[in-house]
Each structure stands twice: as structure tokens, then as C-alpha cells.
Amino acid sequence: AHPTKPFEGKVRMPRLLDISGSANWANKADFGLSYHRGEHDADLCVTKIRKGYPGRRGNVKVRYDFRISQFVETE
């Protein structure tokens, strides 16, 4: 899914409520994951974990390494 419209005035990480049909997507999901790409790296953020499921909320900076076709955590 993708955000419904561009954000006004500033660039920020999309939230579950920014998705087209937002309330349905935000309420149905057990896990919420947002990906926001910058110039050279990206932010990968776990925004929702339903109560009782394993995992935790947080974010990590990553970049895509084309040589190995994987995301790699940046320092």
C-alpha cells in the first residue's frame, strides 16, 4: 500500500493512517511496517504490533546493497 497523498510542506515517515483506506488498513493489521527512502539510505520502522504477538516497535536505518540484493543496516 502507499500513502494517499503527499505530505504538506515536509518530508516524513508515512504512518498506517496515511494509507489509502487508512482506518481499514490500520485496524486489520497485526504488524505495521513503514519504509521511508531518503537520498542514500532509508528508515524501516515497525509502527504496530498487536498485543500478545512477538516483536517490538522501533526503527532502523538501512541501505540496499545491490551486490548481494539485501538490505543492510547502517551505523
C-alpha positions in Angstrom: 0.0 0.0 0.0 1.1 3.6 -0.4 0.2 7.0 1.2 -2.9 8.6 -0.1 -1.3 12.0 -0.9 2.0 13.9 -0.5 2.6 15.4 2.9 2.2 19.1 3.1 5.4 21.1 3.4 7.7 18.5 4.9 9.0 15.0 4.2 8.3 12.5 7.0 7.8 8.8 7.6 4.4 7.6 6.5 2.1 6.2 9.2 -0.6 3.5 8.9 -3.3 6.2 9.0 -1.7 7.8 5.9 -2.5 4.7 3.7 -5.4 4.9 1.3 -8.4 3.5 3.2 -6.4 4.1 6.3 -8.8 3.0 9.1 -9.3 -0.4 7.5 -5.6 -1.0 7.0 -4.6 0.3 10.4 -7.2 -1.8 12.3 -6.8 -5.1 10.3 -3.0 -5.4 10.5 -1.3 -7.4 13.3 2.0 -5.8 12.4 2.6 -2.4 10.9 5.8 -1.6 8.9 6.7 1.7 7.3 9.6 2.3 4.8 10.8 5.8 4.0 13.5 6.3 1.5 16.0 9.2 1.7 18.9 10.2 -0.5 21.3 7.4 0.3 19.7 5.3 3.0 16.2 4.5 4.2 14.3 4.2 7.5 12.5 1.0 8.2 10.1 1.3 11.1 7.8 -1.2 13.0 4.9 1.0 13.9 2.4 -1.5 15.2 2.5 -4.9 16.9 -0.8 -6.3 18.1 -0.9 -7.1 21.8 0.3 -10.6 22.5 2.3 -11.1 19.3 6.1 -11.3 19.4 8.2 -8.4 18.4 8.7 -4.8 19.4 8.3 -1.3 18.0 11.3 0.6 16.7 13.2 1.8 13.7 16.4 1.1 11.9 18.4 2.9 9.1 19.1 0.6 6.2 20.5 0.8 2.7 20.0 -1.6 -0.2 23.2 -3.4 -1.3 22.8 -4.3 -4.9 25.8 -6.6 -4.9 24.1 -9.1 -2.5 20.4 -8.0 -3.1 19.7 -7.4 0.5 19.0 -4.5 2.9 22.0 -3.8 5.2 21.8 -1.9 8.5 23.8 1.4 8.5 25.5 2.8 11.5 
